[in-house]
Amino acid sequence: MIRASKLCSLLVITFPTSILKFITHRNMPQLKPFEQLPHIELVNGVLDENVGKVHMPVIGLGCWSGTTPETQAAAKEWIVTALKAGYKHLDTAHGYGTEGSVGKAIREYAASIGSDPVTERRKLFITTKLPPQHGRTVEDSINESLARAEIDYYDLYLVHWPQSENASGGLDEAWDFTRTWEGMQKVLEKKLVRAIGVSNFSIKNLKKLLEAPTTTVWPAVNQVELHPLLAQPGLLEYCKTLTRTGKPAPIFLTAYTPTGYDTVRSSPKIVELAKKYSTSPAQIVLSWHVARGGIAVPKSTDMQRQKDNLNLYHLPQEVVAEVTALDKEQRLCNKPDADGKVWGWTMEQMGW
Ligand SMILES: NC(=O)c1ccc[n+]([C@@H]2O[C@H](COP(=O)([O-])OP(=O)(O)OC[C@H]3O[C@@H](n4cnc5c(N)ncnc54)[C@H](OP(=O)(O)O)[C@@H]3O)[C@@H](O)[C@H]2O)c1
């Protein structure tokens, strides 16, 4: 039993803090959290015959994990924590060396909840990417990617870069992405993947791809660097408003480097908004992607940050506009090298 004097001191200790909290929070602006994050229904480049529509969860876990076999193998651990945290979308690539870790994480997660890996895999949306050296051998490459993850389809397969390279990593000038795309269309037809798209494509290179006589299927998605310092309004508008034979045929943008690293997360406006709405800078930035109708693939090895990146808010239009106004066309991830080139291409070739 609590004695009267003890009860009094408890009240003195607990009441003021809760009252203070109430008073401070009462007048603070609140953002409405998403009860469930939306999915985007892909329009082009989709295998839907006998399979159903392809829905892409708007937040995925980025699975880039450094350049050594050790760091790439270690990704399995934090992919498992992400699956436990509720992620349904994983973003990997041949070039990341983590396709195997994705497969192992799914199997370990399934075992941990007493389920089977095939059932758990079917609940996920998994993207992988064709490396620039495999433009001539798309089917072999996707088969290797499938074998590494030990799964029988990917949900989305992207041409990682518009450049084509030979086996030694030099540019393959005799091959271009319109020919690579022919291979992508074939693996879609063979149902090795459920949707196909591109990555790092500008408006200039998308136009060339869409206008090629060999292009019958349009890309579903274009994955590009996109964050408040590189808001890509022109590319977003172009992709959103595409039509084909009079019908809307949007290409959805997936943002990579979506949180903009510390450069964006600690920029004054983002920190101010995070404080104003009692949330984190990353949650403000990721909510901004969702408000613009986009998809984002933040990478975090930490379970709490993985969870934060899934707990997003409906942002009012004025906040969306404030964040978009930070745009400086500034690349943070794939910047031009000392010769002004990105992976061997000039900015003009990239269309950047
Ligand atoms: N298509 C392409 O060419 C391309 C290029 C680059 C990247 N990508 C894809 O995009 C994914 C993400 O890109 P990225 O790694 O460049 O950018 P990012 O996800 O914006 O940044 C990752 C960094 O942010 C930290 N972080 C994540 N969430 C956070 C949070 N809530 N609070 C504080 N820090 C947080 C992570 O640290 P912790 O791990 O310690 O949390 C990590 O250091 C990659 O994994 C890959 O899948 C694609």
The ligand as an ORCA input file, in Angstrom:
! r2SCAN-3c Opt
* xyz 0 1
  N      20.143      2.984    -59.022
  C      21.279      3.457    -58.583
  O      22.197      3.795    -59.358
  C      21.469      3.631    -57.104
  C      22.531      4.410    -56.619
  C      22.649      4.557    -55.230
  C      21.752      3.937    -54.358
  N      20.756      3.166    -54.867
  C      19.765      2.486    -53.968
  O      19.274      3.430    -53.022
  C      19.483      2.927    -51.687
  C      19.652      4.065    -50.717
  O      20.607      5.002    -51.180
  P      21.737      5.651    -50.288
  O      22.303      4.670    -49.321
  O      22.654      6.333    -51.254
  O      20.959      6.821    -49.498
  P      20.079      6.920    -48.174
  O      19.283      5.696    -47.979
  O      19.368      8.207    -48.282
  O      21.178      7.066    -47.033
  C      21.699      5.972    -46.325
  C      22.401      6.529    -45.103
  O      21.457      7.230    -44.309
  C      21.428      6.726    -42.987
  N      20.019      6.716    -42.556
  C      19.000      6.004    -43.098
  N      17.847      6.273    -42.460
  C      18.129      7.175    -41.496
  C      17.360      7.828    -40.505
  N      16.047      7.599    -40.369
  N      17.993      8.706    -39.671
  C      19.330      8.940    -39.799
  N      20.113      8.339    -40.722
  C      19.530      7.461    -41.565
  C      22.034      5.344    -43.055
  O      22.731      5.065    -41.879
  P      22.383      3.739    -40.980
  O      22.522      2.558    -41.891
  O      23.415      3.789    -39.906
  O      20.985      3.942    -40.471
  C      23.022      5.475    -44.230
  O      24.254      5.978    -43.766
  C      20.694      2.007    -51.830
  O      20.809      1.098    -50.773
  C      20.367      1.333    -53.159
  O      19.406      0.325    -52.955
  C      20.583      3.026    -56.221
*
